[in-house]
């Protein structure tokens, strides 16, 4: 029976919880999550904790921020004029959206304050600074198919 290792395809059912026990994500009622191990598709700590696991095995583990989405960076805040959102944009504190960076990549931000025409944006990942606990059951492990460029397996 194959176990999870780098360059294998893992299928898992999972539930993720915050420190207080609140579920933030689960595959319950959905298809298992399928990813290629070692290709950056998952947070590093999640993959590290599953190395060696076999189908049918359940693991529970807690990831501190340094092994999940990182610590909050107070320099990741920016204040912009509300005009950058276009006329008629409905802005409110807590709204999350995406923007394109100069290099063409996309990044998420959350509006944390609105003061007149000034809008404060937080570019930290929404889970930055949080400790996360996962319960994960491995449903399948397989070898990577050589499916061509762009699939994440090369």
Secondary structure, DSSP 8 states (H G I E B T S, - for coil): --B--TTEEEEEEEEEEETTS-EEEE-TTS--EEEETTTTSS-HHHHHHHTT-BTT-EEEEEE-GGGTT----GGGEEEEEGGGG-TT----TT-EEEEE-TTS-EEEEEEEEEETTEEEEE-S-TTTT--EEEEEEEEEEEE-----TTSS--
